């Protein structure tokens, strides 16, 4: 998906968020070239409580 977005979709930036503690998903993003950009505190409700999420992004120039 990322390769298509940059090559054919005209995207300059792709980003994803991962619930903190979800090490497997974070690892997948890192292996795909995404870089950790920061913590989004209380970003989204998870099972009725505010959850913290890690922001990852990749630029077409990366």
C-alpha positions in Angstrom: 0.0 0.0 0.0 2.8 2.4 0.9 4.7 1.8 -2.3 1.5 2.4 -4.4 0.6 5.5 -2.4 4.0 7.1 -3.3 4.4 5.8 -6.8 0.9 6.0 -8.2 -1.3 7.8 -5.6 0.6 11.0 -5.5 1.0 10.9 -1.7 3.9 12.8 -0.1 3.2 11.4 3.4 1.7 8.3 5.0 1.1 8.0 8.7 -0.3 5.4 11.1 -1.1 5.3 14.8 -0.6 2.3 17.1 -1.9 1.8 20.6 1.0 2.0 23.0 1.8 -1.5 24.2 1.1 -3.0 20.7 4.8 -3.8 20.0 4.0 -6.1 17.1 2.2 -3.5 15.1 4.9 -0.9 15.9 7.5 -3.3 14.7 5.7 -3.9 11.4 5.6 -0.2 10.7 9.3 0.2 11.5 10.2 -2.7 9.2 8.2 -0.9 6.5 10.3 2.2 6.9 7.9 4.2 9.1 9.6 6.4 11.7 8.3 7.1 15.2 7.2 10.8 15.5 5.8 11.0 19.0 3.1 10.1 21.5 -0.5 11.1 21.1 -1.7 11.2 24.7 -5.4 10.3 25.3 -5.8 10.3 21.5 -8.8 7.9 21.2 -11.1 6.0 23.5 -10.2 2.3 24.0 -12.8 0.2 25.8 -14.2 3.3 27.6 -10.9 4.9 28.6 -8.6 7.3 26.8 -5.7 5.5 25.1 -2.3 6.7 24.3 -1.1 6.1 20.7 2.3 6.2 19.0 2.4 8.2 15.7 4.5 6.7 12.9 5.0 8.3 9.5 6.9 7.8 6.2 7.6 10.4 3.6 8.0 9.8 -0.1 11.5 11.2 0.2 12.5 8.7 2.9 
